[in-house]
Amino acid sequence: MRCASRKGKGLRAVTESWSSHRERHTRIGAVTRSRSAALAIAATLIILGACVAAWRFSHHGPADAPPANTAAEPPGATVGAASASDTSPTLVYAHNLLLRKGPQFRVYVSWIRGQMLRTHPHVNPSFDDPESFVLEIDKGIIRANIGDLSTFLNASMPANSPLKNVSIAPRGEDIRLHGTVHKMVSLPVDLDGSVSPTPDGRVRFHVKKLNVLKLPLKGLLGGFHVELADLVHGTNVPGVEVVDNDIFFDTRKLLPPPHIHGLITSVQVRPPDLQVIYGDASVDENDLAKWHNFLRLRNGTIDLGKLTMRYVDLTMIDTSDDPWFDLDLVNYQAQLVNGYTRMTAQAGLEIYMPDVDKITNKKKIAQSVTLEWLQNRNASLPDDVKMK
Protein backbone atom coordinates (compact mmCIF):
# COMPACT_ATOMS: atom_id res chain seq x y z
CA MET A 1 0.00 0.00 0.00
CA ARG A 2 2.82 2.33 0.82
CA CYS A 3 4.41 1.33 -2.50
CA ALA A 4 1.22 2.11 -4.38
CA SER A 5 0.94 5.38 -2.59
CA ARG A 6 4.47 6.35 -3.52
CA LYS A 7 3.77 5.40 -7.17
CA GLY A 8 0.63 7.55 -7.17
CA LYS A 9 2.49 10.55 -5.78
CA GLY A 10 5.25 10.11 -8.36
CA LEU A 11 2.71 10.01 -11.21
CA ARG A 12 1.02 13.16 -9.98
CA ALA A 13 4.37 14.92 -9.77
CA VAL A 14 5.25 13.94 -13.34
CA THR A 15 1.83 15.03 -14.54
CA GLU A 16 2.07 18.37 -12.74
CA SER A 17 5.58 18.92 -14.12
CA TRP A 18 4.42 18.17 -17.66
CA SER A 19 1.45 20.54 -17.30
CA SER A 20 3.70 23.30 -15.99
CA HIS A 21 6.12 22.79 -18.88
CA ARG A 22 3.27 22.87 -21.44
CA GLU A 23 1.91 26.11 -19.96
CA ARG A 24 5.35 27.74 -20.14
CA HIS A 25 5.72 26.60 -23.75
CA THR A 26 2.26 28.00 -24.58
CA ARG A 27 3.14 31.36 -23.03
CA ILE A 28 6.44 31.50 -24.92
CA GLY A 29 4.66 30.64 -28.17
CA ALA A 30 2.09 33.36 -27.60
CA VAL A 31 4.82 35.92 -26.94
CA THR A 32 6.69 34.77 -30.03
CA ARG A 33 3.57 34.97 -32.18
CA SER A 34 2.83 38.48 -30.83
CA ARG A 35 6.30 39.70 -31.66
CA SER A 36 6.10 38.18 -35.12
CA ALA A 37 2.78 39.88 -35.75
CA ALA A 38 4.17 43.24 -34.61
CA LEU A 39 7.19 42.86 -36.87
CA ALA A 40 4.92 41.96 -39.79
CA ILE A 41 2.74 45.02 -39.21
CA ALA A 42 5.79 47.30 -38.95
CA ALA A 43 7.25 45.88 -42.15
CA THR A 44 3.94 46.36 -43.94
CA LEU A 45 3.75 50.03 -42.83
CA ILE A 46 7.33 50.66 -43.95
CA ILE A 47 6.59 49.17 -47.37
CA LEU A 48 3.38 51.20 -47.73
CA GLY A 49 5.21 54.43 -46.72
CA ALA A 50 7.92 53.78 -49.27
CA CYS A 51 5.32 53.22 -51.98
CA VAL A 52 3.50 56.46 -51.13
CA ALA A 53 6.77 58.45 -51.12
CA ALA A 54 7.78 56.98 -54.47
CA TRP A 55 4.37 57.85 -55.96
CA ARG A 56 4.49 61.46 -54.69
CA PHE A 57 8.07 61.93 -55.95
CA SER A 58 7.15 60.64 -59.42
CA HIS A 59 4.10 62.94 -59.67
CA HIS A 60 5.08 66.10 -57.76
CA GLY A 61 8.83 66.11 -57.27
CA PRO A 62 10.54 66.42 -53.86
CA ALA A 63 8.25 67.53 -51.05
CA ASP A 64 10.36 70.58 -50.22
CA ALA A 65 10.96 71.64 -53.83
CA PRO A 66 9.24 74.91 -54.93
CA PRO A 67 6.72 74.73 -57.76
CA ALA A 68 8.14 75.10 -61.23
CA ASN A 69 8.29 78.69 -62.49
CA THR A 70 6.78 78.64 -65.94
CA ALA A 71 6.69 82.40 -66.47
CA ALA A 72 9.70 83.95 -68.19
CA GLU A 73 11.54 86.35 -65.90
CA PRO A 74 13.67 89.26 -67.08
CA PRO A 75 17.47 88.90 -66.87
CA GLY A 76 18.66 88.97 -63.28
CA ALA A 77 15.17 88.52 -61.84
CA THR A 78 14.34 85.99 -59.14
CA VAL A 79 11.20 83.98 -58.43
CA GLY A 80 8.50 86.40 -57.31
CA ALA A 81 10.24 89.45 -58.76
CA ALA A 82 7.39 90.06 -61.20
CA SER A 83 4.94 90.91 -58.44
CA ALA A 84 7.55 93.19 -56.87
CA SER A 85 7.95 94.98 -60.20
CA ASP A 86 4.20 95.49 -60.48
CA THR A 87 4.13 97.58 -57.32
CA SER A 88 7.54 99.24 -57.54
CA PRO A 89 7.54 102.97 -58.33
CA THR A 90 8.00 104.23 -61.86
CA LEU A 91 10.97 106.53 -62.37
CA VAL A 92 10.14 109.87 -63.99
CA TYR A 93 12.42 112.12 -66.03
CA ALA A 94 11.16 115.23 -67.83
CA HIS A 95 12.54 118.30 -69.56
CA ASN A 96 10.68 121.36 -70.82
CA LEU A 97 7.26 119.89 -70.06
CA LEU A 98 4.14 122.03 -69.84
CA LEU A 99 1.84 119.86 -67.73
CA ARG A 100 -1.81 120.81 -67.66
CA LYS A 101 -3.50 120.30 -64.32
CA GLY A 102 -7.15 120.64 -65.27
CA PRO A 103 -8.60 123.43 -67.43
CA GLN A 104 -7.54 126.28 -65.13
CA PHE A 105 -3.94 125.55 -64.21
CA ARG A 106 -0.59 124.60 -65.76
CA VAL A 107 2.90 124.02 -64.44
CA TYR A 108 6.09 124.48 -66.43
CA VAL A 109 8.59 121.71 -65.69
CA SER A 110 12.07 122.92 -66.59
CA TRP A 111 13.40 119.52 -65.50
CA ILE A 112 12.60 116.92 -62.86
CA ARG A 113 13.88 113.59 -61.58
CA GLY A 114 11.54 111.62 -59.36
CA GLN A 115 9.04 108.81 -59.03
CA MET A 116 5.44 108.13 -59.96
CA LEU A 117 3.94 106.70 -56.77
CA ARG A 118 0.56 104.95 -56.72
CA THR A 119 -2.02 106.44 -54.38
CA HIS A 120 -3.80 103.08 -53.89
CA PRO A 121 -1.74 99.93 -53.22
CA HIS A 122 -3.69 97.73 -55.65
CA VAL A 123 -4.44 100.27 -58.40
CA ASN A 124 -1.92 100.90 -61.17
CA PRO A 125 -0.95 104.50 -61.91
CA SER A 126 -2.99 105.52 -64.94
CA PHE A 127 -2.83 108.47 -67.31
CA ASP A 128 -6.62 108.17 -67.50
CA ASP A 129 -6.91 108.79 -63.75
CA PRO A 130 -4.52 111.54 -62.56
CA GLU A 131 -5.70 110.90 -58.99
CA SER A 132 -4.15 107.40 -59.16
CA PHE A 133 -0.59 108.65 -58.69
CA VAL A 134 1.58 111.35 -57.13
CA LEU A 135 4.75 112.73 -58.71
CA GLU A 136 7.29 112.60 -55.89
CA ILE A 137 10.16 114.88 -56.97
CA ASP A 138 13.73 114.19 -55.83
CA LYS A 139 15.19 117.20 -57.60
CA GLY A 140 14.06 119.61 -60.26
CA ILE A 141 12.72 123.04 -61.18
CA ILE A 142 9.05 123.86 -61.72
CA ARG A 143 7.45 127.20 -62.48
CA ALA A 144 3.85 128.39 -62.16
CA ASN A 145 2.51 131.50 -63.83
CA ILE A 146 1.32 134.01 -61.24
CA GLY A 147 -1.63 135.01 -63.43
CA ASP A 148 -2.65 131.33 -63.71
CA LEU A 149 -2.63 131.14 -59.92
CA SER A 150 -5.07 134.06 -59.73
CA THR A 151 -7.38 132.53 -62.34
CA PHE A 152 -7.35 129.15 -60.65
CA LEU A 153 -8.01 130.52 -57.16
CA ASN A 154 -11.02 132.51 -58.38
CA ALA A 155 -12.43 129.49 -60.21
CA SER A 156 -11.93 127.06 -57.34
CA MET A 157 -12.95 129.16 -54.32
CA PRO A 158 -16.05 127.76 -52.57
CA ALA A 159 -19.22 129.80 -52.94
CA ASN A 160 -19.19 130.70 -49.25
CA SER A 161 -15.54 131.76 -49.20
CA PRO A 162 -15.15 135.19 -47.55
CA LEU A 163 -12.39 136.21 -49.98
CA LYS A 164 -13.48 137.05 -53.54
CA ASN A 165 -11.96 138.51 -56.72
CA VAL A 166 -8.45 137.34 -55.93
CA SER A 167 -5.46 138.61 -57.88
CA ILE A 168 -1.76 137.99 -57.28
CA ALA A 169 1.07 140.23 -58.48
CA PRO A 170 4.84 140.28 -57.90
CA ARG A 171 6.33 143.04 -55.77
CA GLY A 172 10.08 142.69 -55.95
CA GLU A 173 11.00 139.48 -54.12
CA ASP A 174 7.59 139.41 -52.45
CA ILE A 175 4.05 139.06 -53.77
CA ARG A 176 0.82 141.00 -53.21
CA LEU A 177 -2.50 139.23 -52.86
CA HIS A 178 -5.50 141.49 -53.52
CA GLY A 179 -9.17 140.67 -53.03
CA THR A 180 -12.41 141.67 -51.36
CA VAL A 181 -13.70 140.40 -48.05
CA HIS A 182 -17.26 140.82 -46.79
CA LYS A 183 -17.55 142.28 -43.26
CA MET A 184 -20.96 144.02 -43.20
CA VAL A 185 -19.83 145.54 -46.50
CA SER A 186 -17.37 144.41 -49.17
CA LEU A 187 -13.90 145.66 -48.28
CA PRO A 188 -10.87 145.69 -50.61
CA VAL A 189 -7.91 143.93 -48.98
CA ASP A 190 -4.20 143.88 -49.85
CA LEU A 191 -1.77 141.39 -48.32
CA ASP A 192 1.97 141.82 -48.92
CA GLY A 193 4.27 139.02 -47.93
CA SER A 194 7.08 136.59 -48.72
CA VAL A 195 6.92 132.99 -49.85
CA SER A 196 9.13 130.19 -48.54
CA PRO A 197 9.12 126.37 -48.29
CA THR A 198 8.26 124.28 -45.24
CA PRO A 199 9.87 120.94 -44.26
CA ASP A 200 6.64 119.04 -45.02
CA GLY A 201 6.50 120.21 -48.67
CA ARG A 202 4.03 123.07 -48.29
CA VAL A 203 4.46 126.72 -49.31
CA ARG A 204 4.35 129.39 -46.56
CA PHE A 205 3.05 132.89 -47.29
CA HIS A 206 4.20 135.13 -44.45
CA VAL A 207 2.04 138.27 -44.31
CA LYS A 208 4.15 141.34 -43.64
CA LYS A 209 1.45 143.93 -44.20
CA LEU A 210 -2.35 143.84 -44.36
CA ASN A 211 -4.22 146.85 -45.68
CA VAL A 212 -7.98 147.39 -45.84
CA LEU A 213 -9.40 150.31 -47.87
CA LYS A 214 -5.76 151.23 -48.63
CA LEU A 215 -5.31 151.98 -44.91
CA PRO A 216 -3.27 150.09 -42.32
CA LEU A 217 -5.27 147.37 -40.65
CA LYS A 218 -4.80 148.78 -37.15
CA GLY A 219 -6.91 151.81 -37.99
CA LEU A 220 -9.93 149.63 -38.78
CA LEU A 221 -9.84 147.01 -36.06
CA GLY A 222 -12.32 148.87 -33.86
CA GLY A 223 -14.93 149.21 -36.60
CA PHE A 224 -14.65 146.06 -38.69
CA HIS A 225 -12.47 143.62 -36.69
CA VAL A 226 -10.85 142.24 -39.82
CA GLU A 227 -8.34 139.50 -39.06
CA LEU A 228 -6.25 137.26 -41.26
CA ALA A 229 -8.43 134.26 -40.40
CA ASP A 230 -11.43 136.19 -41.76
CA LEU A 231 -9.98 136.09 -45.26
CA VAL A 232 -9.67 132.32 -45.66
CA HIS A 233 -11.51 129.75 -43.55
CA GLY A 234 -9.41 126.60 -43.52
CA THR A 235 -12.54 124.51 -43.11
CA ASN A 236 -13.95 125.38 -46.54
CA VAL A 237 -10.76 125.87 -48.59
CA PRO A 238 -8.94 122.51 -48.87
CA GLY A 239 -5.18 122.81 -48.65
CA VAL A 240 -5.15 126.21 -46.90
CA GLU A 241 -4.27 126.74 -43.24
CA VAL A 242 -3.97 130.06 -41.39
CA VAL A 243 -1.66 130.24 -38.36
CA ASP A 244 -1.02 133.68 -36.83
CA ASN A 245 0.49 135.80 -39.64
CA ASP A 246 1.14 132.85 -41.97
CA ILE A 247 -0.95 131.17 -44.64
CA PHE A 248 0.17 127.63 -45.53
CA PHE A 249 -0.67 126.16 -48.94
CA ASP A 250 -0.67 122.39 -49.49
CA THR A 251 -0.49 122.14 -53.28
CA ARG A 252 -1.51 118.47 -53.25
CA LYS A 253 -4.92 119.45 -51.88
CA LEU A 254 -5.25 122.95 -53.30
CA LEU A 255 -4.24 122.30 -56.92
CA PRO A 256 -5.81 119.79 -59.32
CA PRO A 257 -4.09 116.49 -60.27
CA PRO A 258 -1.62 115.20 -61.20
CA HIS A 259 -0.36 116.06 -57.72
CA ILE A 260 3.28 117.02 -57.21
CA HIS A 261 5.19 116.68 -53.95
CA GLY A 262 8.77 116.74 -52.77
CA LEU A 263 11.31 118.46 -50.55
CA ILE A 264 11.14 122.12 -51.62
CA THR A 265 14.40 123.93 -50.98
CA SER A 266 13.48 127.31 -52.48
CA VAL A 267 10.47 129.33 -53.62
CA GLN A 268 11.40 132.44 -55.63
CA VAL A 269 9.51 135.21 -57.39
CA ARG A 270 10.64 135.23 -61.04
CA PRO A 271 8.11 137.45 -62.85
CA PRO A 272 5.81 136.46 -64.39
CA ASP A 273 6.29 133.17 -62.52
CA LEU A 274 6.86 131.60 -59.15
CA GLN A 275 9.84 129.26 -59.32
CA VAL A 276 9.97 126.19 -57.05
CA ILE A 277 13.23 124.27 -56.64
CA TYR A 278 13.27 120.70 -55.33
CA GLY A 279 16.35 119.13 -53.78
CA ASP A 280 19.73 120.39 -54.92
CA ALA A 281 18.60 121.07 -58.48
CA SER A 282 20.87 123.30 -60.53
CA VAL A 283 19.53 126.22 -62.56
CA ASP A 284 21.32 126.47 -65.90
CA GLU A 285 19.08 127.96 -68.58
CA ASN A 286 21.69 127.55 -71.33
CA ASP A 287 22.16 123.86 -70.60
CA LEU A 288 18.40 123.21 -70.35
CA ALA A 289 17.83 124.85 -73.74
CA LYS A 290 19.92 122.09 -75.39
CA TRP A 291 17.59 119.29 -74.31
CA HIS A 292 14.65 117.92 -76.28
CA ASN A 293 11.17 118.31 -74.80
CA PHE A 294 10.21 114.91 -73.38
CA LEU A 295 8.68 112.79 -70.62
CA ARG A 296 10.47 109.51 -69.87
CA LEU A 297 9.15 106.69 -67.63
CA ARG A 298 11.04 103.62 -66.45
CA ASN A 299 10.18 100.53 -64.31
CA GLY A 300 7.02 99.69 -62.38
CA THR A 301 3.63 99.31 -64.02
CA ILE A 302 1.30 101.89 -65.58
CA ASP A 303 -1.99 101.87 -67.49
CA LEU A 304 -2.62 103.75 -70.72
CA GLY A 305 -6.17 103.36 -71.99
CA LYS A 306 -6.70 99.64 -72.61
CA LEU A 307 -2.99 98.84 -72.27
CA THR A 308 -1.04 97.85 -69.15
CA MET A 309 2.73 98.17 -69.40
CA ARG A 310 4.97 96.23 -67.00
CA TYR A 311 8.68 96.96 -66.61
CA VAL A 312 7.78 100.35 -68.04
CA ASP A 313 9.95 101.68 -70.86
CA LEU A 314 8.08 104.64 -72.31
CA THR A 315 9.28 107.95 -73.76
CA MET A 316 6.95 110.72 -74.96
CA ILE A 317 8.69 113.23 -77.23
CA ASP A 318 7.46 116.62 -78.42
CA THR A 319 7.32 116.98 -82.22
CA SER A 320 6.89 120.76 -82.20
CA ASP A 321 9.57 123.45 -82.16
CA ASP A 322 7.91 125.20 -79.22
CA PRO A 323 9.91 125.83 -76.03
CA TRP A 324 7.49 123.57 -74.09
CA PHE A 325 5.98 120.12 -74.63
CA ASP A 326 2.28 120.74 -73.99
CA LEU A 327 0.93 117.53 -72.41
CA ASP A 328 -2.73 117.42 -71.40
CA LEU A 329 -3.57 114.22 -69.52
CA VAL A 330 -7.28 114.84 -70.09
CA ASN A 331 -6.74 114.73 -73.87
CA TYR A 332 -3.54 112.71 -74.09
CA GLN A 333 -5.17 110.01 -76.23
CA ALA A 334 -5.92 112.58 -78.93
CA GLN A 335 -2.23 113.49 -78.86
CA LEU A 336 -1.32 109.79 -79.19
CA VAL A 337 -3.69 109.24 -82.11
CA ASN A 338 -2.27 112.22 -83.99
CA GLY A 339 1.31 111.27 -83.20
CA TYR A 340 3.63 108.47 -84.23
CA THR A 341 4.44 105.40 -82.09
CA ARG A 342 7.21 102.87 -82.56
CA MET A 343 8.53 99.94 -80.55
CA THR A 344 12.20 99.77 -79.63
CA ALA A 345 14.45 96.72 -79.76
CA GLN A 346 14.07 96.44 -75.97
CA ALA A 347 10.25 96.22 -76.25
CA GLY A 348 9.89 99.83 -75.12
CA LEU A 349 7.68 102.48 -76.68
CA GLU A 350 8.64 105.83 -78.18
CA ILE A 351 5.70 108.15 -78.84
CA TYR A 352 6.22 111.31 -80.88
CA MET A 353 3.35 113.63 -79.97
CA PRO A 354 2.07 117.00 -81.15
CA ASP A 355 1.01 119.71 -78.72
CA VAL A 356 -2.68 119.80 -77.81
CA ASP A 357 -3.32 123.12 -79.56
CA LYS A 358 -1.79 121.72 -82.77
CA ILE A 359 -4.56 119.13 -83.13
CA THR A 360 -7.56 121.29 -82.16
CA ASN A 361 -8.45 122.06 -85.78
CA LYS A 362 -7.17 118.86 -87.29
CA LYS A 363 -10.06 117.24 -89.15
CA LYS A 364 -8.62 113.84 -90.00
CA ILE A 365 -8.34 111.44 -87.08
CA ALA A 366 -6.77 108.02 -87.52
CA GLN A 367 -9.37 105.26 -87.54
CA SER A 368 -9.01 101.55 -86.85
CA VAL A 369 -8.99 99.27 -89.88
CA THR A 370 -12.28 97.51 -90.61
CA LEU A 371 -12.97 93.83 -91.23
CA GLU A 372 -13.79 94.70 -94.86
CA TRP A 373 -10.34 96.26 -95.26
CA LEU A 374 -8.70 93.14 -93.84
CA GLN A 375 -10.63 91.00 -96.33
CA ASN A 376 -9.27 92.95 -99.32
CA ARG A 377 -5.49 92.47 -99.72
CA ASN A 378 -5.50 94.95 -102.65
CA ALA A 379 -6.61 97.86 -100.43
CA SER A 380 -3.81 100.39 -99.87
CA LEU A 381 -2.38 101.07 -96.45
CA PRO A 382 -3.90 103.92 -94.41
CA ASP A 383 -2.44 107.32 -95.26
CA ASP A 384 -0.99 107.87 -91.79
CA VAL A 385 0.99 104.59 -91.78
CA LYS A 386 4.67 105.30 -92.31
CA MET A 387 6.76 102.68 -94.08
CA LYS A 388 10.54 102.76 -94.29
Secondary structure, 3 states (H helix, E strand, C coil): CHHHHHHHHHHHHHHHHHHHHHHHHHHHHHHHHHHHHHHHHHHHHHHHHHHHHHHHHHHHCCCCCCCCCCCCCCCCCCCCHHHHHHHCCEEEEEEEEEEECCCCCEEEEEEEEEEEEECCCCCCCECCEHHHEEEEEEEEEEEEEHHHHHHHHHHHCCCCCCEEEEEEEEECCEEEEEEEEECCCEEEEEEEEEEEECCCCCEEEEEEEEEECCEEHHHCHHHHCCCHHHHCCCCCCCCEEEECCEEEECHHHHCCCCEEEECEEEEEEECCEEEEEECCCCCCHHHHCCCCCEEEEECCEEEECCEEEECCEEEEEECCCCCCEEEECCCHHHHHHCCEEEECCCCCEEEEECCHHHCCCCCCCCCCCCHHHHHCCCCCCCCCCCCC
